[in-house]
């Protein structure tokens, strides 16, 4: 029984690895372009942790509404495990 459970868990993990990343909508792409032009100070096309920290609360809200907000881990879930 334990072997079957392990095999099932490995199969499920492999299936998750095959999932393609979510494609951004044209609106999301436009918003990301706006955020990069506004906050990407080193112009490398990515927002570093330091650059992300400078994003205004208004822009964070825009990103979250567009489905671009980062998912933060809930501390309660960590302690409950």
Buried (B, 14 or more C-beta within 10 A) or exposed (E): EEEEEEEEEEEEEEEEEEEEEEEBEEEBEEBBEEBBEBBBEEEEEEBEEEBEEEBEEEBBEBBEEBEBEEEEEEEEEEEEE
